[in-house]
Amino acid sequence: MSRPTLAEFEQAALILRPLITHTPLEGSEYLSELLGVPVRLKLENLQRTGSFKIRGAAYRLSRLTEQERSRGVVAASAGNHAQGVARAAQRLGIPATIFMPLGVPLPKLLATRGYGAEVVLEGATVETPLRLAAEFAERTGAVLIHPYDHRDIVIGQGTLGLELWDDLPEVETVLVGIGGGGLIAGVASAIKARAAAEGRTVRVIGVQAENSAAYPVSLEAGRPIEVATSPTIADGIAVARPGDVPFEIIKDVVDEVVTVTDDDIARAILVLLERAKLVVEPAGAVGVAAILTGQVRATGPTVSILSGGNIDPLLLQRVVSHGLAASARYMSLHIPLPDRPGQLARVSELLAQVGANVIEVMHTRHGQGLQISEVILQLSVEIRGEEHRLQVIAALEDAGFEPSVVQD
């Protein structure tokens, strides 16, 4: 397969102009100070449908023949790809059927239906919708729209790279999250082609969730390798095997791939909420997570692509709590107490003395391993960082208590 050319990306950008939004590029003083170079955020979380996926979907659909359009399109997705395909199909007047798993977050389900697609809910995970979508395409003749493993998808996603260059031609480093690889393959190809045309180079770094990192081992092997994945909050990039089409591009144009943990990602989401006032889904925050963990070495203007903002409010609530704990801003303690008056008041007094704000308290006599004369105090407190966390624990221990930290 030939690598997409700069002319193809530029043509795609013209086609997509009425279908997508040219998203903003905003500076971050906090991240700039941390990294030591100017850092900008590409706000693709503000894209139509809330993610970059509409770029590839709209370009792929725009390339269909009239006969293919008349047969309709079908896709399988738990979120962003579903919305991208549904919205693009609506704008282009193409019937769309989307298979989604039963547990799909309600906002994503309602949005996909709101764009006019027929939604079929089936299966506990996305594997079942993928199978059913393929069977539907075989049975009806509908065109199956893959989320990343198609050349047109890569070209459509790559228009983001051209936008980035137009807004910041002095960019030297770009951070992009990687799932199947369609976004980074397109962005890296497009921006490097544009830079080369002007005698410049740009470094592109891919970021994967540690629990679903197929690219490091695949790049080392020189071919796509399927890896065993573990659950991750970054479900938008939880892909066990690289796409064949993007992999062939990525191995030539991406300079480095790093991984981040779920704790790192939760911390990044919290930073974006507090410092930039931006709501970003876990998969869209991995580039910022890589900056926060010191994995990015940059010598000039750096851009992290916030690839999407479609996060379920209930998940956001849990992620914020987890991010606070990971940032040493929140702590849950488990403290055995003798069952006599004044113990709870004594603990409260100690916490007040060290400036720890109590959020929640549970005091119970019921629990495994408790003596008849013991109770358990479980409480959650706000703290001001790692040093304060150690101070709180030390104050309790110095008073004769035996606190243990409950992992979030």
N, C-alpha and C positions, 0 to 999 in steps of 0.2 A: 504494500500500500504506500502510495506517495504521501509525503508530509504535506499538509495544507500550505498554500502559498500566501504571501502577504496580500496579493490581489484577491484571493478567495475570501480572506477575512474582511477586507474592505468592502467587497461586494455584499457579503452577509450583513455588515453593519448598515448599509443602505437599505437592504430589505427589511431589517428589523426596526429601523428608526420609528415607524408609526406604531409598532407593536410593543415596544419596551420603553423603559425610562432610563435616561442617562443619569445614573446615580451619583450622589455627591462624593467628594473626596475631602475628608475633614482631618485637621491636625489634632494630635494628642500631646499636650505638654507633658503629662505624666509619663507616658511611654517614651517620649523623646528624651526626657531626663534620665530615665532608667537605661535606655539603650545607648545614649550618648550621641545620637544622630537624630535628625528630624524624622518623626514617624507620622505617617498619614493612615487613615482608615478608609477603605473603599466600602461605602455603605450599601452593599447589595442587599442587606436586610430591608432596605426601603424600596427594593425593586417591586414591580407589579407581581402579585402572588406571594411576595415576601421572600423570594430567593432568586438566585441566578438561573434556576432550572428553566425558566420560561425562554431564555435565550436559545438554548439548544433545541428545545421542543418546538418553538416557533419557526426556527430556521429549517428544521427537519420537515415540518409539515408544509412549509412554503415550497419545498422542493418536490412534493408529491405531484404526480400527474393528475389530470382531471378524473381519469378512470379510478385511480387509487383513492382520491378524495371521495368519490361517490361511494366507495366501499366502507368508508369510515376508518377510524383508528382505534386501537386498543392499547392499554398500558396497565402495568401493575406497579403499585407503589403504596407506601404507608404515609406519604406526605407530600414533599415538595415537587417531585416529578409528576405526581397525580395532578396537582394544581397547575403546574406549568403546561402540561398537555391539555388539560381541560380548558384553560384560558385561551391558549393559542388556537385550539380547535374552534372555540366559540367565535373568536375574532375572524377566523378564516372560513367560517361556515361549514365546518367538517364535523359529522357525527362522531362522538367519542364515547367509548365505554372504558371505565376504569375499575379494575379489580383491586380491592383493598382488604386487609385483614380485619377481623372482627374487633380487635382491640385498638383500632386507629383512634387517635385523639379526636374528640368531637369537633373542635374548631377546624381541623384539616378536612374532616368528612363534610362538614357543612359548606366550607369554602369550595371544595371540589364540585359538590352538587350545585352550588350557587353559580358556578361557571357554565352550567348547562350540561354537564356530562352525566351519563347514566352510570351510577355507582353500584357495583355488586360486592357485598361484604361476605367473605368466606375465608375460613382458616384462622388459626391462632397466630401464625407468623407470615411473613411476606412470601415465603416459599410457595405456599398454596396459591395465592393470587398470581404469582409468576407462572405457575403451571397452567392455571385456568385461563390466563390471558393468551398463552401460546396455543392452547386448545381452541379458544374462541377464534383466534386469527386463522387457524387451520380450517375451522369449520365454516366460517363466514366470509373469509377473504379479506377481513379488515387488516390494515397494516399495523404490525406490532411496532410500537415506538419504544426502543430500548433507552434506559436512562443515561447511559454513557458509552456503550460499545458500538458506536457508529460514527463514521467520518463527519457526517453533517452535524451531528450533535457536538462534536469537538469544535468544528468551525463556528457554530453558533455561540458556544461558551467563550470562544476566543475573542469575540467582540468586546468582552470586558477588558481584555488586555489592551486593545486599541484605545478604549476610553481612558484607561489609566494613563497611557502614554500621552494622550492629547492633553490631559489635565496636569500631568507632572512629568514632562520630558526629561527632567534631571534625575528621575528615579534610578536607583542602583540595585536595590534588593526588593523582591516581592515574595511575600509569604502566602501560601495557598494551601487550604485543607485538601486532603486526598481521601476519597472513598474508592470508587471504581476507577477514577482518573480522568474523566472527561473534562472537568474544569481546568485542572492544572496543565493538561496536555494542550488545550486550546490557548490558555493565557500565556504559557511559556512560549509556544510557537509564535503567537501573534506579536508579543512584545519584543521577543528577540529578533524577529524578522524586521520590525519597525526600527529597532535600535541599530541593527546591522546596516540598514539602508542609510543611516545617518552617522555611521562610523563609530558606534557606541556598543557597549555590552551591558547586559542586565543579568544579575544573579537571581535565580528562582529557587526557593526552598519550599519543599513540600512538607506538610505536617499531618501525621496520622495519630489516631487514638491508639494508645499502647495496647489496649485489649482487642484491637482489630487492625493489626498492622501487617498487611500482606506485601506491601511494596519493598521494604528493606530486604526481606529474604528473596523476593522475586528478582530484584535488581542484582543481587549478589549471584543468583543462579542464572541470570540472563534470559529468563522466561517466566511467564505468569505461574505462580505457585499458590495453591489453595492452602490457607492456614486455618487452624482451629481458633475460633474467636470466643471471647468472653463477653458478657453483657457490658455495655458502655452507655453512658448518657448521651454520647455523640452518635445517636442511631442513624443520623443522616449520612455518616461516612463509615458505617459498620458493614464493610464488604469483605468477604472472605477471600476473594480471588480478583486480581486486577483484570480489567477489560483488555481483550487482545489488541483492539485498535489503539486505545490510549497508551498502553504499555510500550508499544513499538515507538511511539513518539517520546514518551517520558524518559526512556532509557538514554535518549540522545540529547534532550534539551533541558532536563531538570538537573540542577547542580548538586542538590543534597536533599535527603529526606530524614526528618527527625520525628520522634514520637513524644506524646505527652500523656499523663495519667488523667483519670477522671477528676481527681482532686485539683490538678493543674487547670483543667477546663472549667471547673466550678469557680475557682478563684478568678479566672479570666472573665467569666460572665459577670461576677460581682464587681470587678474593676470597671467593666464597660457600663454597668448600671450606675455605679457611683460617680465615676470620673467623667464619663462621656454622655451619660443619660441616654444610653442606647440599649434596647432590648435585642439580644442576639441569641440564637439557638446554640446548643453546645457545638455542633459541627462547624458553625460559623466563627466560633471563638478560639479555635485551636491555634491560629497564628499568633494571637495575643498571648495565649498560654505559653507558646514557645519563647516569646520575648520575656515573659515574667520569670521563666525558669532558667534564663541565661543561656539558652541553646542557640541563640541567634547572634552571629558576629557580623556587624555591618559597618561599612566605612562611609556611607553616604545616605541620602534620603531613602527611607524604607517604607513600604506599604504593606499592611496586612489586610487581606480581603475578608470582610465580614460577609460570608456567602449567603447567610439567611437569617431571618428573625422569627421563624414560625415555631415558637416554643409554647407548649401547653401551659396555661397558667398554674395548674397543679404541679407540673414538673418544675416550673420556675420557682415556686415556693420551696420545694425540696432542695433544688439546686442552690438557692440563696442560703438556706440553712447550712448545707454542706460546705458551701464556699466560705461562709463565716467561720465554720469550724476549721477548715483547711487554712484559713488566714489567721488563726489564733485570735479570733474576735468573739468566739462563742465556745462554751465548753459545758458538757454535761458531766456531773460528778455522782458517784455512787459512794455513800458514806455509811458504814455500820455505826449505830449508836446504842449505848446502854438505854434500856427502857425506863427512864426516870425523868421527872420534870426538869425543864430548863435546858435540855440538850439542843433542841431546835433553836431556841433563843441564843444560845452560845455560838452556834454555827453562824447564825445571821449576823451577830455582832462582829465576829471575825471577818466575815465577808465585807461588811460595811467598812471596817477599819482599813482594809486593803483596796477599797474602791471597786469591788466587783458587784455589779447590779444583778440581782436575782430576777429571772424571768418566769421560772416555773418551778414548783415544788411538789414532790410526792413523798408522803411520810406513811410507811406501812409496816405492819407486823408480819405480813405474809410474804414468804419467799423461801426458796430452797436453801438449806444450810443454816438458817437462822436459829439461834438458841431462843429458848422461851423468854429470856430476859433481854433480847435484842430487838431493835427495829432497824429498818433501812430508810435512810434519807436519800432521795434521788432528786437532784436539782439541776437546773440549767442557768448559767450566768453569762452575762456579757463581760468580755475582757478586752484589753487593749493591746494584744500582741503576745508573742512568745515569752518575753521577759515578765509580763504581768501574769501570764498563766502559771509560770514557775513560782512567782511570788504568792499567788493564791494558794497553791498546793502546799508550799512551805509553811504558810501561816497556819493552815489546818493541821499539818503534821506536827508542828512545834507545840500545838495545843493538845496533842495526844490523840488526834483523830487519824483514821486510816483511809483517806480518800483514794478512789481509783477513777480514772477518766474513762467515760463510756464513749466508745467510738461512734461517730455519727453514722 
